[in-house]
Amino acid sequence: MTDIYVVLTSIRKNFSFLWDEFEFNLSELKPRDGYRNSGYEIHFENKWCKLVFMSEGGVLDEIYIRTKNPPYFGRGLKHMTRLLTNREPKSFFLVSATDDEFFGSIAEYVRPILPEILELAKTPGVFKEMIEAAEATKKSEPITIEMIRAERARLHSLGLDSSLGAAMENLRKRDKHE
């Protein structure tokens, strides 16, 4: 069985931005029975969402994000990374979940995208709509975080509403006209 103290220490060290910027707290720690018969779930939550680190067989299996307010919605970080950035997520399966370097590597990888996903999760309806729209348009050109950033910057430079909702609406209109 994985030494959970080592895992918690590594998460605290490498994901400190979760506490510092998003006010997450440890809410639940429980064993997880799965295919490999050993693992854990570590639940962190703040006012608007839950973040769950799931391990199985001594390796980190997934980081799952779920909103706490209606409409309740969630997806795994690997899936959302693939949808929102058009890049394959780094494999979480290669190194023991107790390896501090592993958590450092994962934190470095998710640091650019996780804060934006957590910001989206503050508004569950927009979060759900964006992920579902990305899933529906996976075969066509999906709306990525990079596209949203660029559209928000464009709207801001024009002195227009550069909110997330306005950017998403403009990007959807663009897709309909193309």
N, C-alpha and C positions, 0 to 999 in steps of 0.2 A: 504494500500500500504506500502511496506517495506520502511523504512527510508534509502535511498540510501547513505546518508552521513555516517551512521553507517557501512554499508556494505563496502564502499570504505575504511574507516579507518581500519576495520578489515582485509581486503585484504592487505592493505599496511603494516600493522603490522606483519601479519603472513606469508606473501609471499614476504618478503623483498629481498630474494635471487633472485627474478625475476629482480629487479632493479639493485641490487649489482653485480650479476654475468652475467646476460644476457641482460642488458640494455633495458628492456621493458619500454614503455611509454604508458600512457592512450591515446587511439586513438578515442574511441567512447563510448558513453553511451546512451542507448535508451530503451524505454519501450518495453515490449514484450507481445503480446497478445497470449494466448495459451489456453489450456484446462481449466485451472483454472482462466483465464481472468485477470491475473495480473502477473507482473514479470519484469525483466530487462535483458539486455545483456550489459556486460561491456567488451569492447574490449581493449586488450593490444597488442602492437606489437613492434617488434624490426626489425633489418635489414632483417631477413630471415623468420620469421613466426608470426602468430597471435595466441593469446591465448584468448579465449572467455569464461567468466564466465556467465552461463545462469541460471537465476532463474525463477521459475514459482510458483505462489501461496505462495510466502514468503519463499520458500526453494530453496537451490542450487540444480539445476537439473542436470547440467553437466558442465564440463570444456572441451572445444573443442580446438584442436590444428590443424592449417592449415598452410601449407607452402605458402610463398608469391612469390615464383619463380616456373617456370615450371619444371617438371609437377606438377600442383597445386594438392595438396592432403591433406586430413585431416580426422581425426577421433576423437571421444570422448575419454577422458582419461580413463573412466571406461572400455570401450571396449579394449583399448590398454593395460591396466593393466591386464585384464583377459588373453589376448593373450600372452603378453610378460613375465608374471611372473607365469602363471598357478594358480593364486590366485583370488578369488572373490574380487572385489573392495569393500571397505567400503561403506555402503549405504550413499548417499548424502541426502536422503529424510527424515531423522529422526528428525532433529533439525532446528529451524528457521535460515534462512540465515543471520539474524542480530545478532546471538549469537556469541560473540567473541571466546568463548571456542570451538564452532563448527569449526570456521575457523582455529583455532589453531590445532584442531584434524585433519582436512583435510590436512593442510599444513604438519603436522608431517607424515601423511600417504603418501602423494604424493612426499615429499621431496626426498626420495631415488630413485624414478623412473623418475620423471619429468625432472631433468637435463639431463639424458641420452636420453630421448625422444627429448628434445629440441636440443641436439647435433646432433641427427639423422636428425632432420628437417633442419639442415644447408645444407644437401645434399638431396634435394627433391627426386631424383631418387632412392637413397638407402633407404630413409625413406619409400617411397611408396612400393618399392620392398619387404622390410622387413615385413611391415604390411600385404601386400597381400600374401606373402609366409606363414606368420603365420596363416592367415585366411584360406588359402588353406590346410594347414597341421593340422588344429585344431583337426581333428579326429586321426591323428597320433601324433607323438611327436613333438610339436612345438618348434621352436627356441626361447629361452627366453633370456632376458637380462643377467640372471645369466650364461647361457651357453656361451653367447658372451664374457662376462667378463673372464670366465675361459679359453676360447679359445685364447683370446688376451694375457692373462698372459702366457699360454703355448707357444704360438708363440714367445713372447718376451723373455722367458727364453731360447729358442733355438736360439735366435739371428736372427730370421726371421722377415719378415714384419708383424707387429702386428696391422695394421690398421683395422678399422671397416670392410672395404671391404674384406680384406684378411681373417678375422675371419669368416665372413658370407660365403665366398666361401668355406672354409674348412668345415664348418658345413653342407652346402648343399651337398658337396661331400660325407660326412659321411652318410647323409640320403640316397643318391642314392646307396651306397654300402651295406647298412644294409638290 
